[in-house]
Amino acid sequence: LAPRRQPAALSGDVPPQLLGYVSVMLKLAGEVDQLREKLLDSARAWNI
């Protein structure tokens, strides 16, 4: 798997109309990281 990327920090220069989009993207990035960790744990357990 590719190395983990750090999600972009929510900076103060995000236009108000994009704040909802940015928060959804940050939430998805967190969930993807959790799934990546679970996948790596499973791969280690199965010696893949």
C-alpha atoms as one frame of an Amber mdcrd trajectory, in Angstrom:
protein
   0.000   0.000   0.000   1.025   3.573  -0.537   2.340   5.473   2.460  -0.292
   7.220   4.530  -0.934  10.814   3.606  -1.731  13.398   6.216  -5.138  14.960
   5.575  -4.980  18.603   4.611  -5.382  20.880   7.583  -8.467  23.062   7.586
  -6.964  26.478   6.988  -8.639  29.821   7.490  -8.626  30.633   3.767 -11.362
  28.133   2.842 -14.400  29.951   1.405 -17.537  29.484   3.549 -19.395  27.725
   0.729 -16.719  25.011   0.695 -16.535  24.369   4.449 -19.083  21.535   4.289
 -17.212  19.899   1.425 -13.882  20.204   3.235 -15.293  18.728   6.453 -16.705
  15.756   4.517 -13.342  15.229   2.825 -11.534  15.291   6.188 -14.039  12.798
   7.633 -13.575  10.477   4.650  -9.795  10.763   4.925 -10.027   9.646   8.548
 -12.246   6.696   7.656  -9.892   5.672   4.837  -6.990   5.716   7.309  -8.949
   3.454   9.679  -9.732   1.020   6.863  -6.083   1.055   5.766  -5.004   0.139
   9.315  -7.549  -2.713   9.464  -6.357  -4.005   6.098  -2.723  -3.900   7.193
  -3.604  -5.707  10.438  -5.439  -8.404   8.469  -2.559  -8.742   6.021  -0.111
  -9.181   8.907  -2.375 -11.745  10.578  -2.610 -13.763   7.354   1.076 -13.220
   6.484   0.173 -11.780   3.085
